Amino acid sequence: MDKWQYYSLGGRLINQYDYLILFIVGLAICTSSIGQYPIYILDEARNSEAAREMLASGNFLSPFFNGELRTDKPPLHYFFMVLGYKWFGVNSFGARFFSGFFGALTLLATYWAIKRHLDSFVAWTTVMVLGSSLFFINEFHLAVPDPYLIFFVSVSFFSFYFLYKEGKWVWFFAMYGGIALGVLTKGPIAIVLPGLVIPIFLLLKKDFNWKTLLQLRPILGLLVVLLIAAPWYYLVHLETDGEWTRGFFLDHNLSRFGSEKEGHGGLFLMTPLYVILGMLPFSLFGIQSFVYAWRKRKGNDMVLFALTVSVVTILFFSISKTKLPNYPMPCYPFVGILIAHYFKKVYHEKTHKKGVSWSLLVLTILSILLPIAGYVALSIEKQFFAIRFLSLLLALSALASILGFHFYGRGKLKISFLSIAGGWLLTGMLLSGIIYPELTEKSPVSLALKHINEKDNIVVFKRFDSAFPINFKRTFTVFQSLEGIMKYAEENPETFIITNTRSEEDLKLLEGFELVLEQKALFEDHITRIYVIK
């Protein structure tokens, strides 16, 4: 058998087992190295700890963080984390596994939907665009609710499109079931996004009428959503005397949309910039892709729908006063469809386009600046100065972009695309496999674990780094006064005190104790200090 027969056989196997191959590869990408570095960033720490406390207490109704009611999110992602803990242990891999699992499912669902209603070329190109999107894939490495929301919102959108086209009951239940599970993952946003996108899409189609609305069965669909999601909301409302309901809907939804929370604000253009950053490298072809999709909207309903989802989602979160990089991510699969649709045009026309060349030039410049910026950032942080050369690993993305530019100039479009996609995908794997583990080794929590045993007497003075409970697998008593700590220490000799208070007055109160550890938080402005009372 010569090499061409091997290639032919490989192509047939990929075509025959494409869904299985895609899921396995997607799972490998979305879970790569997730157990090699500890949970540290605030959102991961609080979500994974709430799940751990659920498992420890057996209370699967009300979420708690360090023994206090946590009103930030509904429970679905906690349940999957608990399952991860039962399968893999209470560790970073267990907390993050199902985030990666739903990442692979998102890639699979997107591929399946596009192959069904467009073609295999656009389907494969879309998943490669998404799979090489550095920060989009990174989101599926995190123990947070967004990976679950991205999947359920994507399923509900694709199911709506199939229901609109085919009218089958299976798509009705998939659509409203996806919305319901999205509501159990992150709340009303799972209803708001389809509630905005669908009417606008139908208006653009000039098909917003009673016949179409009846086909969607919205009243019956709402009953399905309520039947699945409402029981938990009702029970947690009763269990907490309405405290969870007030905290979640008023503070974490209405207040976040209407006012800036925790310093996460910004200009209207901040959200589009987040999308460009989140979908690098191929987001730099976004402008051409959106324009081309608008021109072709009348001849391709899937393209029009993907354009509607993308634009409406980006505009919605641009209006929101609180802005975060993860907010617009539910539309990323649909932005990927638009980029892939544009690439199909470029590939089949086989003409050299100035717009593509300019995008590749900008990408190459940004890719070259990326390791330089990383080097500067690590040099500024005192604890990272010794490992600042790790940033040079990011040069792989620069090499990939340079090769992509080179091959495009020679008319080798497929090799150009694969060079960029492969290089950026590998860069993401280097981040999670080498860079993140090295960085988190310098975190206060990682260093504290070398000085303190999990079962030692430990208390908190005023405030502490949120990553301590999940990494020590326990809750901590928080004292607001030194007198309370001294009384505790009388009954518990050799007590450790953890604090990251910024108050000079508070720190003066602790000067009489032995300082065991002092370490600045990673890329933040607070310092964790650990004292011991002997």
HELIX and SHEET records of a PDB file:
HELIX    1   1 LYS A    3  GLN A   16  1                                  14    
HELIX    2   2 ASP A   18  CYS A   30  1                                  13    
HELIX    3   3 LEU A   42  SER A   57  1                                  16    
HELIX    4   4 LEU A   76  PHE A   88  1                                  13    
HELIX    5   5 SER A   92  HIS A  117  1                                  26    
HELIX    6   6 SER A  120  GLY A  131  1                                  12    
HELIX    7   7 LEU A  134  GLU A  139  1                                   6    
HELIX    8   8 ASP A  146  GLU A  166  1                                  21    
HELIX    9   9 TRP A  169  LYS A  186  1                                  18    
HELIX   10  10 ILE A  189  LEU A  204  1                                  16    
HELIX   11  11 TRP A  210  LEU A  216  1                                   7    
HELIX   12  12 PRO A  218  GLU A  239  1                                  22    
HELIX   13  13 GLU A  243  THR A  245  1                                   3    
HELIX   14  14 ARG A  246  LEU A  254  3                                   9    
HELIX   15  15 SER A  255  GLY A  258  1                                   4    
HELIX   16  16 MET A  270  GLY A  278  1                                   9    
HELIX   17  17 PHE A  282  PHE A  285  5                                   4    
HELIX   18  18 GLY A  286  ARG A  295  1                                  10    
HELIX   19  19 ASP A  301  ILE A  319  1                                  19    
HELIX   20  20 MET A  329  CYS A  331  5                                   3    
HELIX   21  21 TYR A  332  GLU A  349  1                                  18    
HELIX   22  22 LYS A  354  ILE A  380  1                                  27    
HELIX   23  23 LYS A  382  LEU A  394  5                                  13    
HELIX   24  24 ALA A  395  GLY A  409  1                                  15    
HELIX   25  25 LEU A  413  LEU A  430  1                                  18    
HELIX   26  26 LEU A  431  ILE A  435  3                                   5    
HELIX   27  27 TYR A  436  THR A  440  1                                   5    
HELIX   28  28 PRO A  444  ALA A  448  1                                   5    
HELIX   29  29 PHE A  468  PHE A  472  1                                   5    
HELIX   30  30 LEU A  482  GLU A  491  1                                  10    
HELIX   31  31 GLU A  504  LEU A  509  1                                   6    
SHEET    1   A 2 PHE A  64  PHE A  65  0                                        
SHEET    2   A 2 GLU A  68  LEU A  69 -1                                        
SHEET    1   B 5 THR A 477  PHE A 479  0                                        
SHEET    2   B 5 ASN A 457  PHE A 461  1                                        
SHEET    3   B 5 THR A 495  THR A 499  1                                        
SHEET    4   B 5 ILE A 527  ILE A 533 -1                                        
SHEET    5   B 5 GLU A 514  LYS A 520 -1                                        
END                                                                             
